[in-house]
Amino acid sequence: MRIAVAIPCFRVTQHILGVIASIGTEVHTIYAIDDACPDGSGRFIEEHNKDPRVRVLFNPENCGVGGAVVTAYKAAIADGMDIVVKIDGDGQMNPALLPKFVRPLLRGEADYTKGNRFFRPESVQSMPPIRLFGNAVLSFMTKLSCGYWNIMDPTNGYTAARTCVLAELPLDKLEKRYFFETDMLFRLNTLRAVVKDIPMDSVYANEESNLKIGKVLPEFLRKHASRLWRRYVYNYLVRDFNVGTLYSIFGTLLVIVGSAFGAMHWLDSALSNHPATSGTVMLAALPILIGIQCLIAFLHYDVSNLPTEPLSLSLESPAKGDTQ
């Protein structure tokens, strides 16, 4: 298995050489992506780096962390790499954890692994409260929109992926900036890829986060809603039609019919000054209650409908499969 590391480089000249030096010998190639860095990170690496594994890639314009990672993904696929691990260049992701991220991919247990800073209570003690709350909210929205109910910490950028799975993704359509990690999960779910969390500790210095929850929350809500709808249509109407589809359709219809019936009679009662009968109230409430139960059943079905068989097992070549 040929393992590569992707390091987006944007104003990381103070840390990048230390990060490269910390990467173990199990890694075959290191891609350092200069994302139109104003500090010239790429040239700095070329002038000062002594590691022969490093290959500097240059983006002609700033594409954000997602655009930088996609550049490395394409290079890794073209170079015949088997696994790509993404590590930030600011020194906050410990390269010593790399074997933990790669191991489930080597064993054929997952197609994609990502860090989870919420796994142990001790891991979040150093996390600022605003980040803890923001990540918890984003994690729940990601569970809804992406369908991976077994994961947390969706904005965690410490990831590892099989290149045979990456080759099946529309890489050019992935989000380029803060929503990149979440969009990756959405795209992986459409392929039924297996995603696994890797416990890790959070590392924070005194720096201020560039991710402003109040600023990006409206945008994130819109994008999550879009992906939730697209995932539902693809998984429950286009690719499959199952009991979850029936639960969702009948549940929605019953809630709408009950609400409309109740609203109509409530308005008529208010205008005529005659209270609705108990039978009318029950006729309005019963379909709503049954509809809510159906929607809860659909949610339970969706939670249990997680991918379990790694996609890479069917995509990799027979020769590689025989060597594992």
N, C-alpha and C positions, 0 to 999 in steps of 0.2 A: 504494500500500500504506500503510495507516494503522498505525503502530507505537505500541504502548503499553508502559509500564514499570510493573511491580508491585513495590512496596517494602513488605514487612511491617515494621511499626514497633512495636517493644517495647523500651522503655528505650534509645532511640537519639537522644535529644534533642541530645546533644553532637555528633553526626555528620550527622544527617539533612539539614540545610540545605546542607551542603557536598556531599553526594551529589546532591541535587536540582540544585544549581548546576552540577554536572559533566556532567549529561545533555545530549547534543547536540540540535541543532535538528531532527534527523531524526525525533525522537519527537513524536507528536501529543498524547498524553495520559499523565499520570503518576498512577497510583493509589497513594496512601499509605494503608495499612491499619492503623488503630489497633486492635490485637488486645487490647482491654481493658487497655491499658498503664497501670500504676499511676503512671507519670510524666506521663500525659496527653500522649503524643506527638502525637495528632491535634489537640488544641487548640493545642498549641505550634506545629505547622505552620500551622494556620489563622491564628494571630496574627502569625507572623514571616515566612511565606513570601511572596514577591513574584512567583513564577512563575505566570502564568495557566493553565498547562497542568495544574497540580496539582489533583487531586480527592481529598479525604480521605474514606475509608470507615471506618465504625466497626463492629466486632464487639461485640455486647452482652456477650459473655463470652469469656474466653481460649480460643481453639481451636487454638493452636499454629501453627507456620509453615505447615503444610499447610492448615489452615482459613483462615488469612489469605490465602494465595495463591489458594485456590478462590474466595474472595470477590471478588478482583480478576479472576479468570478469568470469572466470571459477569457482572461489570460490563462487561468488555471485549467479551464476546459480545453483550450487550444493546446496547452502544454502536456496534456495527458495526466494531470493530477487526479488523485482519487478522493481526497478530502481537503477542504479549505476551512481553516480556522480564522475567524476575524477577531483581531485584538486592537484596541485603541492604542494610539501612540503617545498618550499622555502619562503613561506609567500607572494608571489606576486599575489595570487588569493584569493580574499576575500570570506571566507566561508559564510558571511552574504548574498551573492547573490544567495546562493543555492536554496531558494524557487522560485526565478525567473526562474531558469533552469528547475526545476521540474514541475512547474505549467502547462506548455503546455502538458507534458506527462500525468499528472493526469487528465487533461480535455479531453484527447483523441484527441488533436490537432496535435500532432507530435510524432514521434518515437525516435527522436534524437535531442538534442539541443546543441548548441555550442556558445561560446562567440564571440562577434564581437566588436572590438575596433575601428572600422571605422564608426560606426553608427552616432555618434555625432561629429561635428567639434571640440568641446571642448575636446573630448576624446583623440585626436591624438596630441594635443599641446605638451605634454610631451614626445612623441615618437621620438627617434632619427631619423633624415632624412633618413639614410641608411636603417633602419628597415621599415620605412614608404614606401619607394620605393620598397624594396625587397618583402614586404608583398603584395603590390599592384600587382606586377608582378606575384607572386605565386598565388594570388587570381584569376587572369585572366586565367592562365594555368589550374587551378583546375576547373574553370567553363567549359572549353573545355573538359577536360579529364573525369570529374566526372558527368557532366550534371546538376549540381545544380547551375543554373544561378542566383538564388535569394540569394546567400550567399556571404559573404566576409570573409577575415581573416582566411584562411583555416588552418594555423599553430597554431591557438589558441587552447590550450590544456584544457581549461575549458569546459567540456562536460557533458552531462547527457544522458543516454540511457535506453530504456526498455529492460529488460533481455530476454523477449520472442523474441525480434528481434535479440538480440545478439546471441541467441541460434541457429538462422538460418544462421549465418555467419560462414565461415571457419576460425575460430579464429587462428588456427595454421599457416595459410598462410598469415596472416597480416604482413606488414612490421614492423620490430622491432625498428627502430630508428627514425630519423627525418621525414621520409615520412609516419609515422604511421597515423597521423590525416587525411592526404589526401587519403591514402589507405582505411581508414574507410569509407570515403565519397564515394569512388568508389564502394566498396562492398555494401554499403547501397543502392546505386542507382541501382545495379543489382537486388535488392529485391523490388525496387520501394518504399522504405521507405521515409517518410516525414521528412525533416530536417528543423529546424527553428533556425534562429540567435537570440541571446539574447544580447542586447546592454550592454556594460560594459566599464569601463574606463581602460586605460592602466596604469600599475604601473611599473616604472623602477627606480632602484637605480643606483649606479655607476658601477654595474657589467658589464662585457663584455660578449656579447652573444656568446654561443658556436656554433651558426648557422652562418657559414661563407657563405654568398651568393655566392661569387666568386668561392668558392670551391665546393659547392653542386649544383650549377646551371646546369652544364653539366649532372650530375646524375639525377637531377630532370627533365630536359628536356627529357632524355631518358625514364624515368619511366612514365612521363605524356604522351608521344607519344605512349608507349605501352598500357596504359590504355584507351587512346582515341580510338585506333584501336579496342581493345577488347570490349569496350562499344558499338562502332558502329556495330560490327559484331553481338553482342548478342542482342542489342535492335532493329536493323533495318534489320537484315538478318535471325537470328535464331528464336528469340521469336516472332517477328512481321515483317510484310512486308507491309508498308504503303506508303502514299504519300511522306513522307520524304525520304523513300528509293528510290523512283523514281526520286525525285529531285536530290539526291546525285549521283545516278548512271548516269543519263543523263547529269547532269552538269559536272561531271568529264570526261565522254567520250567526250563531246563536246569541253571542254577546251583542252584535249589531242589531239583530231583530228585537231582542228583549229591550235594549236601550231605546231604540226608536219607538217601540210600542209604548214603553213607559213614559218617554218624553212627550209623546203625542197626547196621551191621556192626562198627564200632569198639566199640560198647557190647557187642555179642554176644561179640566177641573178648575184651574185658576181663573179662566175667563168666565165660566158659568157659575162660579162660586158654589159648586156642588162637589163634595169630596168623592174621590174614587172609591168604589166598593173593594172589599177585601179580595174578591175574586179577580178583579182587574189588577190589583197589586201583585197577586200571586202569578198571574199570567205574564206580567212583566219581569218579575224576579226569577221565576223558574228557569227560563232559557238563559238568563245571565249566569245563574249559579252553575247550570250544567255546562255552559260554554267555558266558564272559568276552569271547571274541572277538566275539560277536554284540553285546554291550553296548558294546564299543569302537566297533564299526561304527555302532551307533545314535548314539553320542556324536559321531562324525565327521559323520554325516548331519545331526544337530542343529546343529552348528557351521556347516555349509555352508548351512543352510536359513534364512539371514538375509533379512529383507525388503529388496528392492532398488528397488521402484517406489514413490515417495512417494504416500501416500494422498491428500494435499491436491490432487494433480493431477486426481483424479476427483471430489473433493468441491466444489471451488471453482466459482463460477458461470461460464458461458461468457464473459460480458463481461470478468471479471477475467482469465480465461485468455487472452483475445485481446490484452490490454494488456501481458502479460509478454513 
